């Protein structure tokens, strides 16, 4: 070890040896450093093209369009790994990976309260129509059509038709409004 440190001073040159090349540099002084070998050190070899940048490139969209984009953006903002985000939401890392990469359909309703809490906002557009308002409330509560129908006190088929826009509530309008007015657990009035 000491011989390799003495060599540049004694011979007047430093030799950097890699698998594909040996490069000799004139050495009039000795610089001792400890570094983590990685691709960013390749600039020492003149024939290796290397881009040096102080800023890290952004790996997410500034204007997220999908739930996957929103999850990825939030994870990077918080400095979390995918496993950390999955733990916060209460799912496995594999499931989170599928959500974040958009390689699966929308998550099950039961996960939406935790997803919205992780994001800190609802990434979906503000609801305008009755079916959109029903979908937003179901996301907030994390419930299925069957559970929503039970909360509203109506038949599952009827509620499903309201939810997909086939029917409009006539005599049961008060029931759907009561459902839409339900408080989300942990929500401040």
C-alpha positions in Angstrom: 0.0 0.0 0.0 2.7 2.5 0.9 4.6 1.7 -2.3 1.6 2.5 -4.4 1.2 5.9 -2.5 5.0 6.6 -3.0 5.0 5.7 -6.7 3.6 8.9 -8.2 6.1 11.1 -6.3 9.1 8.9 -7.2 8.3 8.3 -10.8 6.7 11.6 -11.6 3.5 10.0 -13.0 0.3 8.5 -11.8 -1.2 5.5 -13.5 -4.9 4.8 -13.6 -5.5 1.2 -14.7 -8.9 -0.1 -15.7 -9.9 -3.2 -17.6 -9.9 -1.5 -21.0 -7.2 1.1 -20.6 -4.2 2.3 -18.7 -3.8 6.1 -18.6 -0.7 7.9 -17.3 -0.8 11.4 -15.8 2.1 13.6 -14.9 2.4 13.8 -11.1 4.3 16.7 -9.4 2.3 16.3 -6.2 0.4 13.6 -4.5 -3.3 13.7 -3.8 -4.8 11.0 -1.6 -8.5 10.6 -1.6 -11.1 8.0 -0.8 -14.0 7.7 -3.2 -16.9 5.5 -4.1 -16.1 4.1 -7.5 -19.0 4.6 -9.9 -19.7 5.9 -13.4 -19.2 9.5 -12.3 -15.4 8.9 -12.0 -15.1 7.9 -15.7 -14.2 11.5 -16.6 -10.6 10.6 -15.6 -10.4 8.6 -18.8 -10.3 11.0 -21.8 -11.9 8.5 -24.3 -14.9 7.9 -22.0 -17.8 10.3 -22.7 -19.3 11.5 -19.4 -21.9 14.1 -18.7 -21.3 15.9 -15.4 -24.2 17.6 -13.8 -24.7 19.0 -10.3 -28.5 18.8 -10.6 -30.3 15.5 -10.5 -32.7 15.0 -13.4 -36.3 14.9 -12.3 -37.8 11.4 -12.6 -41.4 12.4 -12.5 -43.8 14.7 -14.2 -44.3 18.2 -12.8 -47.9 18.1 -14.1 -49.1 14.6 -13.2 -52.0 13.3 -15.2 -52.7 9.8 -13.8 -52.8 8.4 -10.3 -49.5 6.6 -11.1 -47.9 10.0 -11.9 -49.3 11.5 -8.7 -47.9 8.7 -6.6 -44.5 8.9 -8.2 -44.3 12.7 -7.8 -45.3 12.5 -4.1 -42.8 9.7 -3.4 -40.0 11.7 -4.8 -41.0 14.9 -3.0 -41.0 13.0 0.3 -37.7 11.2 -0.6 -39.3 7.8 -0.1 -38.4 4.5 -1.6 -41.2 2.5 -3.2 -41.2 0.3 -0.1 -41.6 3.3 2.2 -44.6 4.5 0.2 -46.1 1.1 0.2 -45.7 0.8 4.0 -47.4 4.2 4.5 -50.3 3.1 2.3 -50.5 -0.3 3.9 -49.8 -2.5 0.9 -47.0 -4.7 -0.4 -44.1 -3.1 -2.4 -45.0 -5.2 -5.4 -48.6 -3.8 -5.5 -47.2 -0.3 -5.1 -44.8 -0.8 -8.0 -47.7 -1.9 -10.2 -49.7 1.2 -9.2 -46.8 3.6 -9.7 -45.9 2.3 -13.1 -49.5 2.1 -14.3 -49.2 -1.6 -15.1 -52.5 -2.4 -13.3 -56.0 -1.1 -13.2 -57.1 1.4 -10.6 -56.5 0.2 -7.0 -59.3 -1.4 -5.1 -61.7 1.1 -3.4 -60.5 0.1 0.1 -57.1 1.5 -0.5 -58.2 5.0 -1.6 -58.4 6.6 1.9 -54.8 5.7 2.5 -53.7 6.8 -1.0 -55.4 10.2 -0.5 -53.8 10.5 2.9 -50.4 9.8 1.4 -50.9 12.2 -1.4 -52.4 14.9 0.8 -55.0 15.7 -1.8 -57.5 14.0 -4.2 -55.8 13.8 -7.6 -59.0 13.3 -9.5 -60.8 16.3 -11.1 -63.5 18.0 -8.9 -66.8 16.1 -9.3 -69.5 17.8 -11.4 -72.1 15.2 -12.0 -74.0 12.9 -9.6 -72.0 9.8 -10.7 -68.7 11.7 -10.2 -69.8 12.9 -6.8 -70.7 9.3 -5.8 -67.3 8.0 -7.1 -65.5 10.7 -5.1 -67.3 9.9 -1.9 -66.7 6.2 -2.4 -63.0 6.9 -2.9 -62.9 9.0 0.3 -64.7 6.3 2.3 -62.9 3.4 0.5 -66.1 1.4 0.1 -67.7 -0.8 -2.6 -71.0 -0.2 -4.3 -72.6 -2.8 -2.0 -71.3 -1.0 1.1 -72.4 2.4 -0.2 -75.9 1.1 -1.0 -76.1 -0.2 2.6 -75.1 3.2 4.0 -77.6 4.9 1.7 -80.3 2.5 2.7 -81.1 1.4 -0.9 -80.8 -1.7 -3.1 -77.3 -2.4 -4.5 -78.7 -2.4 -8.1 -80.4 0.9 -7.6 -77.2 2.5 -6.1 -75.1 1.0 -8.9 -77.4 2.5 -11.6 -77.0 5.9 -9.8 -73.3 5.5 -9.7 -72.9 4.7 -13.4 -75.5 7.4 -14.5 -78.2 5.0 -15.8 -80.8 6.3 -13.3 -81.3 9.6 -11.5 -82.8 9.4 -8.0 -86.4 10.5 -7.9 -88.1 9.7 -4.6 -84.8 8.6 -3.0 -83.0 11.9 -3.6 -82.7 12.5 0.1 -81.0 9.2 0.6 -78.3 9.9 -1.9 -77.8 13.4 -0.5 -77.4 11.9 3.0 -74.8 9.5 1.6 -72.9 12.3 -0.1 -73.0 14.3 3.2 -71.3 11.5 5.2 -68.2 12.5 7.0 -64.9 10.8 6.2 -63.3 9.3 9.3 -60.8 11.9 10.6 -62.4 14.7 8.7 -62.9 18.0 10.5 -66.4 19.5 10.2 
